[in-house]
C-alpha cells in the first residue's frame, strides 16, 4: 500500500472513531505577519530571485 492510500485509510479510520456529536473546531483567525517575519520573507524572496536570475523554464 502506498503512502497516499495509507494516509487516506488512516483519515477514514480517524473519522470513524470520532464522536458524531463532537463539534468541529473553527479555523484560527488570520493575522498580519509581524514586521520581523515580513523582513525575513523579503530576504528569502531576494535570495530566490538571485538564484533564479537567468534561468529558463527548460533548465532542470
ABEGO torsion letter per residue (X at the ends): XBAAAAAAAAAAAAAAABBAABBBBBBBBBBBBBAAAAAAAAAAAAAAAAAABGBBAABX
